């Protein structure tokens, strides 16, 4: 049986833009970060502010990400999040 041969050609460069941040093989490093679970407006703005300050200092892009419904928890008693109704108005800000 013959071994699979590695391809010498590169896959085409995919590019994804989120707001004003571009992710692709040629773009500068950017960060997608945020708390695992949306807890409150204040918490979201505190975390987003800290991440914005950090990435601004480092000169890199930022996409803030958090979840309002974590349905994949390992414990049935774990919280799932604030829910869509509470989170979407804050995300809109």
DSSP file (Angstrom, degrees, kcal/mol; ACC not computed):
  #  RESIDUE AA STRUCTURE BP1 BP2  ACC     N-H-->O    O-->H-N    N-H-->O    O-->H-N    TCO  KAPPA ALPHA  PHI   PSI    X-CA   Y-CA   Z-CA
    1    1 A X              0   0    0      0, 0.0     2,-0.2     0, 0.0     0, 0.0   0.000 360.0 360.0 360.0 134.9    0.0    0.0    0.0
    2    2 A X        -     0   0    0      1,-0.1     2,-0.2     3,-0.0     3,-0.1  -0.529 360.0-114.0 -86.5 152.1    1.4    3.4   -0.9
    3    3 A X        -     0   0    0     -2,-0.2     2,-0.1     1,-0.1    -1,-0.1  -0.542  37.4 -99.5 -80.0 147.1    1.7    6.3    1.5
    4    4 A X        -     0   0    0     -2,-0.2     2,-0.4     1,-0.1    -1,-0.1  -0.425  39.3-127.6 -63.8 141.9   -0.4    9.4    0.9
    5    5 A X        -     0   0    0     -2,-0.1     2,-0.2    -3,-0.1    -1,-0.1  -0.767  16.4-122.0 -95.1 135.6    1.6   12.2   -0.7
    6    6 A X        -     0   0    0     -2,-0.4     2,-0.3     1,-0.1    -1,-0.0  -0.518  28.4-119.0 -73.3 141.5    1.6   15.6    0.8
    7    7 A X        -     0   0    0     -2,-0.2    -1,-0.1     1,-0.1     0, 0.0  -0.615  11.8-154.7 -81.3 140.0    0.4   18.4   -1.5
    8    8 A X  S    S+     0   0    0     -2,-0.3     2,-0.3     2,-0.1    -1,-0.1   0.536  71.3  87.6 -88.5  -8.2    2.9   21.1   -2.4
    9    9 A X  S    S-     0   0    0      1,-0.0     2,-0.2     0, 0.0    -2,-0.1  -0.709  75.0-129.8 -96.2 145.5    0.2   23.6   -3.1
   10   10 A X        -     0   0    0     -2,-0.3     2,-0.1     1,-0.1     3,-0.1  -0.605  26.3-106.9 -88.2 149.0   -1.3   25.8   -0.4
   11   11 A X        -     0   0    0     -2,-0.2    -1,-0.1     1,-0.1     3,-0.1  -0.432  50.7 -88.1 -67.1 149.5   -5.1   26.1    0.1
   12   12 A X        -     0   0    0      1,-0.1     2,-0.5    -2,-0.1    -1,-0.1  -0.279  49.5-100.4 -59.4 147.7   -6.5   29.4   -1.0
   13   13 A X        -     0   0    0     -3,-0.1     2,-0.3    11,-0.0    -1,-0.1  -0.577  35.9-152.9 -73.2 120.9   -6.4   32.1    1.6
   14   14 A X        -     0   0    0     -2,-0.5    11,-0.5    -3,-0.1     2,-0.4  -0.729   8.1-159.7 -90.9 146.0   -9.8   32.6    3.3
   15   15 A X        -     0   0    0     -2,-0.3     2,-0.4     9,-0.1     9,-0.2  -0.994   9.3-175.1-130.4 132.5  -10.6   36.0    4.7
   16   16 A X  E     -A   23   0A   0      7,-2.4     7,-3.2    -2,-0.4     2,-0.5  -0.995   7.9-160.1-127.2 130.6  -13.3   36.8    7.3
   17   17 A X  E     -A   22   0A   0     -2,-0.4     2,-0.5     5,-0.2     5,-0.2  -0.947   8.0-176.4-114.0 128.8  -14.1   40.3    8.4
   18   18 A X  E >   -A   21   0A   0      3,-3.0     3,-2.3    -2,-0.5     2,-0.4  -0.960  69.9 -48.0-122.4 109.5  -15.9   41.0   11.7
   19   19 A X  T 3  S-     0   0    0     -2,-0.5    44,-0.1     1,-0.3    -2,-0.0  -0.531 123.8 -25.3  63.0-121.1  -16.6   44.7   12.1
   20   20 A X  T 3  S+     0   0    0     -2,-0.4     2,-0.5    -3,-0.1    -1,-0.3   0.207 118.3 100.9-106.0  15.0  -13.3   46.3   11.2
   21   21 A X  E <   -A   18   0A   0     -3,-2.3    -3,-3.0    41,-0.1     2,-0.4  -0.878  56.5-158.0-104.7 128.7  -11.2   43.2   12.2
   22   22 A X  E     -A   17   0A   0     -2,-0.5     2,-0.5    -5,-0.2    -5,-0.2  -0.890   3.5-163.5-108.6 133.7   -9.9   41.0    9.4
   23   23 A X  E     +A   16   0A   0     -7,-3.2    -7,-2.4    -2,-0.4     2,-0.3  -0.970  36.8 114.1-115.2 117.7   -8.9   37.4   10.0
   24   24 A X  S >  S-     0   0    0     -2,-0.5     3,-0.7    -9,-0.2    -9,-0.1  -0.961  76.7 -85.2-165.6 177.9   -6.8   35.7    7.3
   25   25 A X  T 3  S+     0   0    0    -11,-0.5   -10,-0.1    -2,-0.3   -12,-0.0   0.697 125.7  41.1 -66.4 -18.7   -3.3   34.3    6.7
   26   26 A X  T 3  S+     0   0    0      2,-0.1    -1,-0.2     0, 0.0     2,-0.1   0.525  94.6  98.1-106.7  -8.3   -1.9   37.7    5.8
   27   27 A X  S <  S-     0   0    0     -3,-0.7     3,-0.1     1,-0.1    -3,-0.1  -0.385  80.7 -98.2 -80.6 158.1   -3.6   39.9    8.4
   28   28 A X        -     0   0    0      1,-0.1    -4,-0.2    -2,-0.1    -1,-0.1  -0.280  56.8 -76.4 -66.0 160.1   -2.0   40.9   11.7
   29   29 A X        -     0   0    0     -6,-0.1    32,-0.9    31,-0.0     2,-0.3  -0.341  54.8-179.0 -59.1 135.5   -2.8   39.0   14.8
   30   30 A X  E     -b   61   0B   0     30,-0.2     2,-0.4    -3,-0.1    32,-0.2  -0.934  18.5-129.2-133.4 159.8   -6.2   39.7   16.3
   31   31 A X  E     -b   62   0B   0     30,-2.6    32,-2.6    -2,-0.3     2,-0.6  -0.919   9.7-163.6-117.3 133.2   -7.9   38.3   19.4
   32   32 A X  E     +b   63   0B   0     -2,-0.4     2,-0.3    30,-0.2    32,-0.2  -0.973  41.7 140.7-107.5 114.9  -11.4   36.8   19.8
   33   33 A X  E     +b   64   0B   0     30,-2.0    32,-2.0    -2,-0.6     2,-0.3  -0.982  10.0 122.8-155.5 160.5  -12.0   36.8   23.6
   34   34 A X        -     0   0    0     -2,-0.3    32,-0.1    30,-0.2    10,-0.0  -0.869  61.7 -51.3 161.8 172.7  -14.5   37.4   26.3
   35   35 A X        -     0   0    0     -2,-0.3    32,-0.4     1,-0.1     3,-0.1  -0.323  47.9-121.0 -67.4 151.7  -16.1   35.7   29.3
   36   36 A X  S    S+     0   0    0      1,-0.2    31,-0.8    30,-0.2     2,-0.4   0.865  95.7  29.9 -58.6 -38.6  -17.6   32.2   28.8
   37   37 A X  B    S-c   67   0C   0     29,-0.2     2,-0.4    31,-0.1    31,-0.2  -0.984  80.2-121.8-133.2 132.3  -21.0   33.3   29.9
   38   38 A X        +     0   0    0     29,-3.6    44,-1.1    -2,-0.4    45,-0.2  -0.568  36.7 167.4 -66.0 124.9  -22.9   36.6   29.8
   39   39 A X        -     0   0    0      1,-0.4     2,-0.3    -2,-0.4    -1,-0.2   0.782  56.2 -26.3-109.0 -44.9  -23.7   37.5   33.4
   40   40 A X     >  -     0   0    0      1,-0.1     4,-2.5    47,-0.0    -1,-0.4  -0.974  59.5 -99.0-163.8 166.5  -24.9   41.2   33.3
   41   41 A X  H  > S+     0   0    0     -2,-0.3     4,-2.7     2,-0.2     5,-0.2   0.936 122.4  50.0 -59.1 -46.9  -24.5   44.4   31.4
   42   42 A X  H  > S+     0   0    0      1,-0.2     4,-2.6     2,-0.2    -1,-0.2   0.925 111.5  47.4 -60.2 -46.3  -21.9   45.7   33.9
   43   43 A X  H  > S+     0   0    0      2,-0.2     4,-2.6     1,-0.2     5,-0.2   0.922 112.3  50.2 -61.2 -45.0  -19.9   42.5   33.7
   44   44 A X  H  X S+     0   0    0     -4,-2.5     4,-2.7     1,-0.2    -2,-0.2   0.924 113.8  44.5 -60.6 -45.5  -19.9   42.5   29.9
   45   45 A X  H  X S+     0   0    0     -4,-2.7     4,-2.4     2,-0.2    -1,-0.2   0.864 112.6  52.0 -70.2 -35.1  -18.8   46.2   29.7
   46   46 A X  H  X S+     0   0    0     -4,-2.6     4,-2.2    -5,-0.2    -2,-0.2   0.944 114.7  42.3 -62.3 -47.5  -16.1   45.7   32.4
   47   47 A X  H  X S+     0   0    0     -4,-2.6     4,-2.5     2,-0.2     5,-0.2   0.925 115.3  48.8 -66.3 -45.1  -14.7   42.7   30.5
   48   48 A X  H  X S+     0   0    0     -4,-2.7     4,-2.6    -5,-0.2    -1,-0.2   0.901 111.8  50.4 -62.2 -40.4  -15.0   44.4   27.1
   49   49 A X  H  X S+     0   0    0     -4,-2.4     4,-2.3     2,-0.2    -1,-0.2   0.914 111.0  47.6 -63.9 -43.3  -13.3   47.5   28.4
   50   50 A X  H  X S+     0   0    0     -4,-2.2     4,-2.2     2,-0.2    -2,-0.2   0.911 114.3  46.7 -64.5 -42.2  -10.4   45.5   29.9
   51   51 A X  H  X S+     0   0    0     -4,-2.5     4,-2.8     2,-0.2     5,-0.3   0.891 111.5  51.5 -67.3 -38.6   -9.9   43.6   26.7
   52   52 A X  H  X S+     0   0    0     -4,-2.6     4,-2.2    -5,-0.2    -2,-0.2   0.912 110.9  48.2 -63.7 -42.1  -10.1   46.8   24.6
   53   53 A X  H  X S+     0   0    0     -4,-2.3     4,-2.1     2,-0.2    -2,-0.2   0.926 114.1  46.7 -63.5 -44.5   -7.5   48.4   26.8
   54   54 A X  H  X S+     0   0    0     -4,-2.2     4,-2.0     2,-0.2    -2,-0.2   0.944 115.1  43.7 -63.8 -50.1   -5.2   45.4   26.6
   55   55 A X  H  X>S+     0   0    0     -4,-2.8     5,-2.4     1,-0.2     4,-1.1   0.837 111.9  55.3 -68.7 -30.6   -5.5   44.9   22.8
   56   56 A X  H  <5S+     0   0    0     -4,-2.2     3,-0.3    -5,-0.3    -1,-0.2   0.918 108.3  48.2 -64.1 -43.1   -5.1   48.7   22.3
   57   57 A X  H  <5S+     0   0    0     -4,-2.1    -2,-0.2     1,-0.2    -1,-0.2   0.876 115.5  44.7 -62.1 -38.4   -1.9   48.6   24.2
   58   58 A X  H  <5S-     0   0    0     -4,-2.0    -1,-0.2    -5,-0.1    -2,-0.2   0.604 108.8-125.7 -82.9 -12.4   -0.7   45.6   22.1
   59   59 A X  T  <5 +     0   0    0     -4,-1.1     2,-0.3    -3,-0.3    -3,-0.2   0.855  65.4 127.8  71.0  35.1   -1.8   47.2   18.9
   60   60 A X      < -     0   0    0     -5,-2.4    -1,-0.3    -6,-0.1   -30,-0.2  -0.872  60.9-101.7-122.9 158.1   -4.0   44.2   17.9
   61   61 A X  E     -b   30   0B   0    -32,-0.9   -30,-2.6    -2,-0.3     2,-0.4  -0.294  32.6-152.8 -73.2 159.7   -7.6   43.8   16.8
   62   62 A X  E     -b   31   0B   0    -32,-0.2     2,-0.5   -30,-0.0   -30,-0.2  -0.998  17.6-174.5-138.7 133.2  -10.4   42.5   19.1
   63   63 A X  E     -b   32   0B   0    -32,-2.6   -30,-2.0    -2,-0.4     2,-0.3  -0.987  26.0-141.6-119.7 117.3  -13.6   40.8   18.6
   64   64 A X  E     -b   33   0B   0     -2,-0.5     2,-0.4   -32,-0.2   -30,-0.2  -0.628  24.2-178.5 -80.4 133.6  -15.5   40.5   21.9
   65   65 A X        +     0   0    0    -32,-2.0     2,-0.3    -2,-0.3    -2,-0.0  -0.998  12.9 149.7-138.3 130.9  -17.4   37.1   22.3
   66   66 A X        -     0   0    0     -2,-0.4     2,-0.4   -32,-0.1   -29,-0.2  -0.972  35.5-122.3-151.7 159.8  -19.6   35.8   25.1
   67   67 A X  B     -c   37   0C   0    -31,-0.8   -29,-3.6   -32,-0.4    15,-0.2  -0.875  10.4-167.5-110.7 137.1  -22.5   33.4   25.3
   68   68 A X  S    S+     0   0    0     -2,-0.4    15,-2.1     1,-0.3     2,-0.3   0.587  86.3  35.0 -93.7 -12.4  -26.0   34.2   26.6
   69   69 A X        -     0   0    0     13,-0.1     2,-1.1    12,-0.1    -1,-0.3  -0.852  61.5-174.0-144.9 105.4  -27.1   30.5   26.7
   70   70 A X    >   +     0   0    0     10,-3.8     3,-0.6    -2,-0.3    11,-0.1  -0.724  15.3 164.7 -99.7  83.5  -24.6   27.8   27.6
   71   71 A X  T 3   +     0   0    0     -2,-1.1    -1,-0.2     1,-0.2     9,-0.1   0.586  62.3  73.5 -76.6 -10.2  -26.7   24.7   26.9
   72   72 A X  T 3   +     0   0    0     -3,-0.1    -1,-0.2     8,-0.1     2,-0.1  -0.081  64.9 144.9 -98.9  35.2  -23.7   22.4   26.9
   73   73 A X    <   -     0   0    0     -3,-0.6     7,-0.0     1,-0.1    -2,-0.0  -0.396  50.9-137.4 -71.2 149.5  -22.9   22.4   30.6
   74   74 A X  S    S+     0   0    0     -2,-0.1     2,-0.4     1,-0.1    -1,-0.1   0.662  88.5  58.2 -82.0 -16.0  -21.6   19.2   32.2
   75   75 A X  S >  S-     0   0    0      1,-0.1     3,-1.2     4,-0.1    -2,-0.1  -0.946  72.1-145.1-117.2 135.0  -23.9   19.6   35.3
   76   76 A X  T 3  S+     0   0    0     -2,-0.4    -1,-0.1     1,-0.2    -3,-0.1   0.754 103.6  53.9 -65.1 -23.3  -27.7   19.8   35.1
   77   77 A X  T 3  S+     0   0    0      2,-0.1    -1,-0.2    -3,-0.0     2,-0.1   0.501  84.9 108.9 -90.7  -3.6  -27.6   22.3   38.0
   78   78 A X  S <  S-     0   0    0     -3,-1.2    -5,-0.1     1,-0.1     2,-0.1  -0.401  78.2-103.6 -72.2 149.0  -25.1   24.7   36.4
   79   79 A X        -     0   0    0      1,-0.1    -1,-0.1    -2,-0.1    -4,-0.1  -0.414  21.4-156.4 -70.9 149.3  -26.4   28.1   35.2
   80   80 A X        -     0   0    0      1,-0.4   -10,-3.8    -2,-0.1     2,-0.2   0.603  49.3 -94.0-101.2 -15.8  -27.0   28.5   31.5
   81   81 A X        -     0   0    0    -12,-0.2    -1,-0.4     1,-0.1   -42,-0.1  -0.680  45.8 -61.3 126.8 177.7  -26.7   32.2   31.3
   82   82 A X  S    S-     0   0    0    -44,-1.1     4,-0.3   -15,-0.2   -13,-0.1   0.711  78.1-122.8 -74.2 -21.6  -28.8   35.4   31.3
   83   83 A X     >  -     0   0    0    -15,-2.1     4,-2.0    -3,-0.2     3,-0.3  -0.067  25.9 -75.1  95.4 161.3  -30.8   34.4   28.2
   84   84 A X  H  > S+     0   0    0      1,-0.2     4,-2.6     2,-0.2     5,-0.3   0.879 124.4  58.1 -62.2 -42.0  -31.4   36.1   24.9
   85   85 A X  H  4 S+     0   0    0      1,-0.2     4,-0.5     2,-0.2    -1,-0.2   0.861 114.0  37.6 -60.3 -37.5  -33.9   38.6   26.2
   86   86 A X  H  > S+     0   0    0     -4,-0.3     4,-0.6    -3,-0.3    -1,-0.2   0.831 121.4  44.3 -80.9 -34.2  -31.4   40.1   28.7
   87   87 A X  H  X S+     0   0    0     -4,-2.0     4,-2.6     1,-0.1     3,-0.5   0.892  99.0  63.9 -84.1 -41.4  -28.3   39.8   26.5
   88   88 A X  H  X S+     0   0    0     -4,-2.6     4,-1.9     1,-0.2    -1,-0.1   0.868 101.0  51.3 -59.4 -41.1  -29.3   41.0   23.0
   89   89 A X  H  > S+     0   0    0     -4,-0.5     4,-0.7    -5,-0.3    -1,-0.2   0.885 113.1  47.3 -61.8 -34.7  -30.1   44.6   24.1
   90   90 A X  H >< S+     0   0    0     -4,-0.6     3,-0.9    -3,-0.5    -2,-0.2   0.919 109.9  51.7 -70.4 -43.8  -26.6   44.8   25.7
   91   91 A X  H 3< S+     0   0    0     -4,-2.6    -1,-0.2     1,-0.3    -2,-0.2   0.847 104.3  59.4 -59.8 -33.0  -24.9   43.3   22.7
   92   92 A X  H 3<        0   0    0     -4,-1.9    -1,-0.3     1,-0.3    -2,-0.2   0.776 360.0 360.0 -67.6 -26.3  -26.6   46.0   20.6
   93   93 A X    <<        0   0    0     -3,-0.9    -1,-0.3    -4,-0.7    -2,-0.2   0.493 360.0 360.0 -68.5 360.0  -24.9   48.7   22.6
